[in-house]
């Protein structure tokens, strides 16, 4: 039982990828807290996997804190936090822009990850654990069909990469999984258009497989792509151009100015 004795929290765990992850972790022996706003489906998934359910609106930091508290009180701790809650955008920055909808999307897709990390860290530090956030291929490349969705998923990627080294020093590994179009409710409005164009649509289990691979071997700060017909793996970000001296030589730092003081 690969996850025997582990305790996992899955936000957005009532449907789609989140439900698939909850089932896979439970099948591997984990105790799972399913957190969502879809109470009927969330409770059904929790009952199915022998876990616990909590109504959790990830836009509210107190809800993420309550989900972690439930994991600790019911199952004795927390080893894995899967921060998966997310929604599509469905509007742009033209005449269809709606500030209220914008804040809602950012609150779920970005703030929900920020609040989830903050809430989970104390419990994860105690046992050494893992955080996996659901990002998207839209966070690794330009997304002209939905720039705002690309923006919040790119922010999740940047957050994970930035957190990686520092949290690793505290015994916590943080990663992101970046699926292409997957067969979930997010693409329901344009799934037919994708398929008619020849774009492969990932099955939920394909994405769940990637999450399990990350939990097995993800290194701090890695963001794994999930594309049809390819094995999932860490995306290798190109290095941006670095500074040069006045004479054109590469700059060599005596110490890391962001994490240490000159000694």
Secondary structure, DSSP 8 states (H G I E B T S, - for coil): -TTTT-EEEEETTTSHHHHHHHHHHHHTT-EEEEEES-HHHHHHHHHHHT-EEEE--TTSHHHHHHHHHHHHHHHS--SEEEE---------SSTT--HHHHHHHHIIIIIHHHHHHHHHHHHHHHH-EEEEEE--GGGTS--GGGHHHHHHHHHHHHHHHHHHHHHHTTTEEEEEEEESSBSSGGGTTTHHHHHHHT---B-HHHHHHHHHHHHHH--TT-EEEE-TTS--EE---------B-TTS-B---SS-TTT----
